[in-house]
Amino acid sequence: MGRSSLLLTLLPLLAAGCVVPARGTPVHVDMRAGKFWSGSGQLLEVSADEGRCLVAIRGSSLLVTEKWVSCDSVHPRHSRDHF
């Protein structure tokens, strides 16, 4: 019962774009890349030329979106930072 109720609770949140994906590397995306709720995000992919990075980040509307941004705007996030 507990596992199925947890799944029923999380499924709508995932579908609505409210949960940041667990995959990827924690990063900070600075404001040069756009308007975000916070700069905390997940690095999902880097282009072959290493100029563009695909990040999952919470936008100003609080929905999580995947967006290609310049890798110059993506920085490592330290372990003491919280998401």
C-alpha positions in Angstrom: 0.0 0.0 0.0 2.7 2.5 0.9 4.7 2.1 -2.3 1.6 2.4 -4.6 0.4 5.5 -2.7 3.8 7.1 -3.1 3.7 6.3 -6.8 0.3 7.8 -7.2 1.5 10.9 -5.4 4.7 11.4 -7.4 3.3 10.5 -10.9 1.2 13.7 -11.3 4.2 15.8 -10.1 6.5 14.2 -12.6 3.9 14.7 -15.4 3.4 18.3 -14.5 7.1 19.1 -14.6 7.5 19.8 -10.9 10.3 17.4 -10.0 13.9 17.8 -11.2 15.2 14.6 -12.7 17.6 12.5 -10.6 19.9 12.0 -13.5 22.7 14.4 -14.3 25.3 16.4 -12.5 24.3 19.1 -10.0 25.3 22.5 -11.4 24.6 26.2 -11.0 23.3 28.1 -14.0 23.9 31.8 -13.9 21.4 34.4 -15.0 23.1 35.0 -18.4 21.2 31.9 -19.5 17.7 33.1 -18.6 15.3 33.8 -15.8 15.1 30.9 -13.3 13.6 30.4 -9.8 17.1 29.6 -8.6 20.3 28.8 -10.4 20.4 25.2 -9.1 19.9 22.6 -11.8 21.1 19.3 -13.3 23.5 19.1 -16.2 22.0 16.4 -18.5 24.2 16.6 -21.7 27.0 18.5 -23.4 27.1 19.0 -27.1 29.9 17.5 -29.2 31.6 20.9 -29.6 31.2 21.5 -25.8 29.6 24.9 -26.5 26.0 24.1 -25.4 24.8 22.3 -22.3 21.4 20.7 -21.7 20.2 21.5 -18.2 17.1 20.7 -16.2 16.2 23.8 -14.2 13.2 25.3 -12.4 12.0 28.3 -14.3 10.4 31.4 -12.9 7.0 29.7 -13.3 8.3 26.9 -10.9 8.1 24.3 -13.6 11.1 22.2 -14.4 12.3 22.6 -18.0 15.1 21.1 -20.0 16.9 23.9 -21.9 20.1 24.1 -24.0 22.2 27.0 -22.7 25.8 28.2 -23.3 28.2 26.1 -21.3 29.8 29.4 -20.2 26.8 29.9 -18.0 27.0 26.5 -16.3 29.2 26.1 -13.2 30.0 23.2 -10.8 27.9 23.2 -7.7 29.6 22.5 -4.4 28.4 19.7 -2.1 27.5 22.1 0.7 24.9 23.8 -1.7 21.4 22.5 -1.4 18.9 22.1 -4.2 
